[in-house]
């Protein structure tokens, strides 16, 4: 037997915590991930001979992927970590996401005078862009395009060859971007890294091309 507690706020049994309908909570799911969800209601579940127990009906907050499953969930009071006072900030965009080549927040952006049509035409025939992160005058760092290739294998070979031949203290990192004919401006994403994704990401933080929390 299940019964809804007819009210808009609830004291969670065994917890020094009060939640309310429409409020956001953080909770830990079965995979030990911290999720954010909006409270819908609290129900009392009564299944004799067991004692009554509360369950919380929630809806997950924010964008979901196909692997996340349904948005509506049931949460146990013990899973609740805290009640949020405000809407959480949007999650930082993953470095491996698709970026517009003209997006100023694109941490791999190359300064270019190409039009959208010219960029797309090059990407059509040479979709892989090999780039090196270089320290310029004044201590800033910027990406320079060193080569364009038709295949992933050619890009990998070129990156390994150039990274070994052009080892220099002012050359901080290498990346291969796959350029795709999506949207008006096109899109690009990193598919190869040197010395590795963790090291490149740390370097991008150090030179200020990505935020510390990314």
LUMBA-129830 format. One line per 4 residues: number of its first residue (from 1); their letters; for each residue x negated, y negated, z negated of N, C-alpha, C. Coordinates in steps of 0.2 Angstrom, whole numbers, plus 2048, in hexadecimal, padded with zeros to 3 digits. Layout:
<rs>
NUM	A	X/Y/Z/X/Y/Z/X/Y/Z  ...
</rs>
This chain:
<rs>
1	XXXX	7FC/806/800/800/800/800/7FC/7FA/800  7FD/7F5/804/7F9/7EF/805/7FE/7E9/803  7FC/7E4/7FF/800/7DE/7FD/7FC/7D8/7FE  7FF/7D3/801/7FB/7CC/802/7FD/7C8/7FC
5	XXXX	7F7/7C5/7F9/7F8/7C0/7F4/7FB/7BA/7F7  801/7B8/7F6/804/7B2/7F9/801/7AB/7F6  7FC/7A9/7F8/7F9/7A3/7F6/7F4/7A1/7FB  7F1/79B/7FA/7EC/798/7FF/7E5/798/7FC
9	XXXX	7E4/79A/7F6/7DD/79B/7F3/7DD/7A1/7EE  7D7/7A4/7EE/7D7/7AA/7EA/7D1/7AA/7E6  7D1/7AC/7DF/7CB/7AE/7DB/7C9/7B5/7DD  7C3/7B6/7DF/7C1/7BD/7E0/7C0/7C1/7DA
13	XXXX	7C3/7C7/7DA/7C2/7CB/7D4/7BB/7CD/7D3  7B8/7CC/7CD/7B1/7CE/7CB/7AC/7C9/7CE  7AE/7C4/7D1/7AA/7BF/7D3/7AC/7B8/7D1  7A7/7B4/7CF/7A8/7AD/7CD/7A9/7A9/7D3
17	XXXX	7AE/7AA/7D7/7AE/7A7/7DE/7B6/7A7/7E0  7B7/7A1/7E3/7BE/79F/7E5/7BE/79E/7EC  7C2/7A1/7F0/7C2/7A0/7F8/7C9/79D/7FA  7C9/79A/7FF/7D0/797/801/7D1/799/809
21	XXXX	7D7/799/80B/7D9/79A/812/7D6/794/816  7D3/796/81C/7D1/791/820/7C9/78F/81F  7C7/791/819/7C0/78F/817/7BB/794/81A  7B5/792/81B/7B0/796/81E/7AC/799/818
25	XXXX	7AA/7A0/819/7A6/7A3/814/7A0/7A6/818  79A/7A8/814/795/7AC/817/796/7B3/813  795/7B8/817/795/7BF/814/790/7C3/817  78E/7C8/814/789/7CD/817/78D/7D3/819
29	XXXX	78C/7D5/820/790/7DA/823/78C/7E1/821  78F/7E6/824/78C/7ED/823/785/7EE/825  783/7EA/82A/77D/7EA/82D/778/7E5/82A  77A/7E3/824/776/7DE/820/775/7D7/824
33	XXXX	779/7D6/828/778/7CF/82C/77D/7CA/828  77B/7C4/828/77F/7BF/825/783/7BC/82A  78A/7BC/829/78E/7BA/82E/793/7B4/82B  795/7B0/82F/79A/7AA/82D/7A1/7AC/830
37	XXXX	7A6/7AB/82B/7AD/7AD/82D/7B1/7A8/82A  7B7/7A7/82D/7BD/7A3/82A/7C2/7A8/827  7C3/7A6/820/7C8/7AA/81C/7CF/7A9/81F  7D2/7AF/820/7DA/7AF/822/7DE/7B0/81C
41	XXXX	7DD/7B5/818/7E1/7B6/812/7DD/7BC/80E  7E0/7BC/808/7DD/7C2/804/7E3/7C6/802  7E2/7CD/803/7E7/7D2/802/7E4/7D6/7FC  7E9/7D9/7F8/7E8/7DE/7F3/7EA/7E5/7F6
45	XXXX	7E5/7E9/7F6/7E6/7F0/7F8/7E7/7F5/7F2  7ED/7F8/7F2/7EE/7FD/7ED/7EF/804/7F0  7EB/808/7EE/7EB/80F/7F1/7EA/814/7EB  7F0/816/7E8/7EF/81A/7E2/7EB/820/7E4
49	XXXX	7E7/823/7DF/7E7/821/7D8/7E1/81C/7D7  7DF/819/7DC/7D9/814/7DB/7DC/80D/7D8  7D8/809/7D5/7DA/803/7D3/7DB/7FE/7D9  7DF/7F9/7D8/7E0/7F4/7DD/7DA/7F0/7DF
53	XXXX	7D9/7EE/7E5/7D3/7EB/7E7/7D5/7E5/7EC  7D1/7E0/7EC/7D2/7DB/7F1/7CE/7DC/7F7  7D1/7DA/7FD/7CD/7DA/803/7CF/7D3/806  7CA/7D0/80A/7CA/7CA/80D/7CB/7CB/815
57	XXXX	7D0/7C8/818/7D1/7C8/81F/7CD/7C1/822  7C9/7C2/826/7C5/7BD/829/7C5/7BD/830  7C3/7B7/833/7C1/7B7/83B/7BA/7B4/83B  7B6/7B8/83F/7AF/7B6/840/7AF/7AF/843
61	XXXX	7AA/7AB/841/7A9/7A4/843/7A3/7A4/848  7A4/7A0/84E/79F/79F/853/7A0/7A4/859  79B/7A3/85E/79C/7A8/863/79A/7AF/862  79D/7B4/865/79C/7BB/864/799/7BE/86B
65	XXXX	795/7C3/86A/793/7C7/870/798/7CE/870  797/7D1/875/79B/7D7/876/799/7DD/871  793/7DC/86E/791/7E1/869/793/7DF/862  796/7D9/861/799/7D7/85A/79F/7DA/858
69	XXXX	7A3/7DD/85D/7A9/7E0/85C/7AF/7DA/85B  7B4/7DC/858/7BA/7D7/857/7B8/7D2/852  7BC/7CC/854/7BB/7C6/850/7BE/7C7/849  7C3/7CA/848/7C7/7CB/842/7C4/7D1/83E
73	XXXX	7C2/7CF/838/7BF/7D4/833/7C2/7D4/82C  7C0/7DA/829/7C2/7DA/822/7BC/7DA/81E  7BC/7D6/819/7B6/7D5/814/7B7/7D7/80D  7B3/7DA/80A/7B3/7DC/803/7B1/7D6/7FF
77	XXXX	7B4/7D4/7F9/7B1/7CF/7F5/7AA/7CF/7F3  7A7/7D5/7F2/7A0/7D6/7F1/79C/7D4/7F6  79E/7D4/7FC/79A/7D2/802/799/7CA/803  79E/7C6/800/79E/7BF/800/798/7BC/7FD
81	XXXX	794/7B8/801/78E/7B5/7FE/78F/7AE/7FB  793/7AA/7FF/795/7A3/7FD/79A/7A0/801  79D/79B/7FE/7A2/797/802/79F/791/805  7A0/790/80C/79C/78A/80F/7A0/784/80E
85	XXXX	79D/77E/80D/7A0/778/80C/7A1/774/812  79E/776/818/79E/773/81E/79D/778/824  79F/777/82A/79E/77B/830/796/77C/831  793/782/831/78C/782/832/78A/77F/839
89	XXXX	784/77D/839/781/77A/840/781/780/845  781/77E/84B/781/783/851/77A/786/851  77A/78D/852/774/791/852/76F/78E/857  769/78E/856/764/78C/85B/764/791/861
93	XXXX	763/78E/867/763/792/86D/75D/796/86D  75E/79D/86F/758/7A1/86F/754/79F/874  74D/7A0/873/748/79F/878/749/7A3/87E  74C/7A9/87E/74D/7AD/884/753/7AC/887
97	XXXX	757/7A7/885/75D/7A5/889/75C/7A2/890  761/7A1/894/760/79E/89A/760/796/899  75B/793/89C/75B/78C/89B/75B/788/8A2  75E/782/8A2/75E/77E/8A8/757/77B/8A8
101	XXXX	754/77C/8AF/74E/779/8AF/74D/771/8AE  753/76E/8AE/753/767/8AD/755/765/8A5  756/76A/8A1/758/769/89B/752/767/896  753/761/893/74D/75E/88F/74C/762/889
105	XXXX	751/766/887/750/76B/882/74C/772/884  74C/773/88A/748/779/88D/741/779/88B  73F/77D/886/738/77D/884/733/77F/889  735/781/88F/731/784/894/731/77F/89A
109	XXXX	734/779/899/736/775/89F/72F/772/8A2  72F/772/8A9/72A/76F/8AD/72C/769/8B0  728/764/8AF/72A/75D/8B2/72A/75E/8BA  72F/75C/8BD/72F/75E/8C4/734/758/8C8
113	XXXX	732/756/8CE/736/752/8D2/73A/756/8D7  73A/75C/8D6/73E/760/8DB/746/75E/8DA  74A/75E/8DF/751/75E/8DF/754/765/8DD  75A/765/8DB/75D/76B/8D9/75D/770/8DF
117	XXXX	75E/76D/8E5/75E/772/8EB/757/774/8ED  752/770/8EC/74B/772/8ED/749/778/8E8  74B/777/8E1/749/77B/8DC/74D/782/8DE  753/782/8E0/757/788/8E1/754/78C/8E7
121	XXXX	751/788/8EC/74F/78B/8F2/748/78F/8F0  744/78C/8EC/73E/78F/8EA/73F/795/8E6  744/794/8E1/746/79A/8DD/749/7A0/8E1  74C/79E/8E7/74F/7A4/8EB/749/7A8/8ED
125	XXXX	744/7A6/8EF/73E/7AA/8F2/739/7AC/8ED  738/7A7/8E8/733/7A8/8E3/736/7A7/8DC  739/7AC/8DA/73D/7AB/8D4/739/7AB/8CD  733/7AD/8CD/72F/7AD/8C7/729/7A7/8C7
129	XXXX	72A/7A4/8C2/726/79E/8C1/721/79F/8BB  71A/79F/8BD/715/7A0/8B8/713/799/8B5  713/798/8AF/711/791/8AC/70C/792/8A6  709/78D/8A5/704/78C/8A0/705/786/89C
133	XXXX	705/787/895/706/781/890/6FF/77E/88F  6FF/778/891/6F8/774/891/6F9/76E/88C  6F4/76D/888/6F3/767/884/6F1/761/889  6F4/75C/889/6F3/756/88D/6F0/750/889
137	XXXX	6EE/74B/88C/6EB/745/889/6F0/743/883  6EE/741/87D/6F2/73F/878/6F4/745/873  6F2/74B/875/6F4/751/871/6FB/754/872  6FF/751/877/705/754/879/704/75B/87D
141	XXXX	709/75F/87D/708/765/881/70E/765/886  70C/768/88C/711/768/892/710/76E/896  715/771/899/714/777/89D/713/775/8A4  70E/778/8A7/70C/777/8AE/70D/77E/8B2
145	XXXX	710/77D/8B8/711/783/8BC/70B/785/8C0  709/78B/8BF/703/78D/8C2/704/792/8C8  709/795/8C9/70B/799/8CE/712/79B/8CF  714/79D/8D5/71B/7A0/8D6/71A/7A7/8D9
149	XXXX	71E/7AC/8D7/71D/7B2/8DA/724/7B5/8DC  724/7BA/8E0/72A/7BD/8E2/72D/7C2/8DD  728/7C6/8DA/72A/7CB/8D5/727/7CA/8CE  72A/7CE/8CA/728/7CE/8C3/721/7D1/8C2
153	XXXX	71F/7D6/8C6/719/7D9/8C6/713/7D4/8C8  715/7D1/8CE/710/7CC/8D0/70F/7C6/8CB  714/7C4/8C7/714/7BF/8C2/710/7C1/8BC  711/7C8/8BA/70D/7CB/8B5/705/7CB/8B6
157	XXXX	704/7CD/8BD/6FD/7CE/8BF/6FA/7C7/8BF  6FD/7C2/8C2/6FB/7BB/8C2/6F9/7B8/8BB  6FE/7B9/8B7/6FD/7B6/8B0/6F7/7B9/8AC  6F6/7C0/8AD/6F1/7C3/8AA/6EA/7C1/8AD
161	XXXX	6EA/7C0/8B3/6E4/7BE/8B7/6E2/7B7/8B5  6E7/7B2/8B5/6E6/7AB/8B4/6E4/7AA/8AC  6E8/7AE/8A8/6E7/7AD/8A1/6E0/7AF/89F  6DD/7B4/8A2/6D6/7B6/8A1/6D1/7B1/8A4
165	XXXX	6D3/7AF/8AA/6CE/7AB/8AE/6CE/7A4/8AB  6D3/7A2/8A9/6D4/79A/8A7/6D5/79A/89F  6D1/79D/89B/6D1/79D/894/6CE/796/892  6D2/792/88F/6D0/78B/88D/6D3/789/887
169	XXXX	6D0/785/883/6D3/783/87C/6DA/77F/87E  6DA/77B/883/6E0/777/885/6E5/77B/888  6E4/781/88A/6EA/785/88D/6EC/78A/887  6F2/788/885/6F5/78B/87E/6F8/792/87F
173	XXXX	6FC/792/885/700/798/886/702/799/88D  705/79F/88F/707/7A0/896/70E/7A3/895  712/7A2/89A/719/7A5/89B/71B/7A6/8A2  71F/7AB/8A3/722/7AC/8AA/729/7AB/8A9
177	XXXX	72C/7A6/8AD/733/7A5/8AD/736/7A8/8B3  73C/7AB/8B2/740/7AE/8B7/745/7A9/8B9  745/7A6/8BF/74A/7A1/8C1/750/7A4/8C5  756/7A2/8C3/75C/7A5/8C6/760/7A0/8C9
181	XXXX	764/7A2/8CE/768/79D/8D2/76F/79D/8CF  76F/79A/8C9/775/799/8C5/777/792/8C4  77D/790/8C5/77F/789/8C4/77C/784/8C9  77D/77E/8C8/77B/779/8CD/773/778/8CC
185	XXXX	771/778/8C6/769/777/8C5/765/77D/8C5  768/783/8C5/765/789/8C4/763/78A/8BD  761/790/8BB/75F/792/8B4/759/796/8B4  755/796/8AE/74F/799/8AE/74E/79C/8A7
189	XXXX	74A/7A2/8A6/749/7A5/8A0/743/7A8/89F  73F/7A8/89A/739/7AC/899/739/7B3/899  735/7B6/89D/735/7BE/89E/72E/7C1/89C  729/7BD/89C/722/7BF/89A/71F/7B9/896
193	XXXX	71B/7BC/891/717/7B7/88D/710/7B9/88C  70C/7B4/88B/705/7B5/889/703/7B0/885  700/7B1/87E/6FE/7B8/87C/704/7BD/87A  70A/7BA/879/710/7BE/877/715/7BA/874
197	XXXX	71C/7BC/874/721/7B8/873/721/7B4/86C  71E/7B8/867/71E/7B5/860/718/7AF/860  713/7B1/863/70D/7AC/863/70F/7A5/867  713/7A7/86D/715/7A1/871/71A/79D/86D
201	XXXX	71F/7A0/86A/724/79D/866/721/798/861  71C/79B/85D/718/798/858/715/791/85B  712/792/861/70E/78D/864/713/787/866  719/789/869/71E/784/86A/720/780/864
205	XXXX	721/784/85F/723/780/859/71D/77B/857  717/77D/857/711/779/855/711/773/859  712/773/860/712/76D/864/718/769/865  71E/76C/861/724/768/861/729/769/866
209	XXXX	728/76F/86B/72C/770/870/732/774/86E  732/777/868/738/77A/865/739/778/85E  73F/778/85B/740/776/854/73D/77C/850  73B/77A/84A/739/77F/845/73D/784/843
213	XX	744/783/843/749/788/841/74A/78D/847  748/78C/84D/749/791/853/745/797/852
</rs>
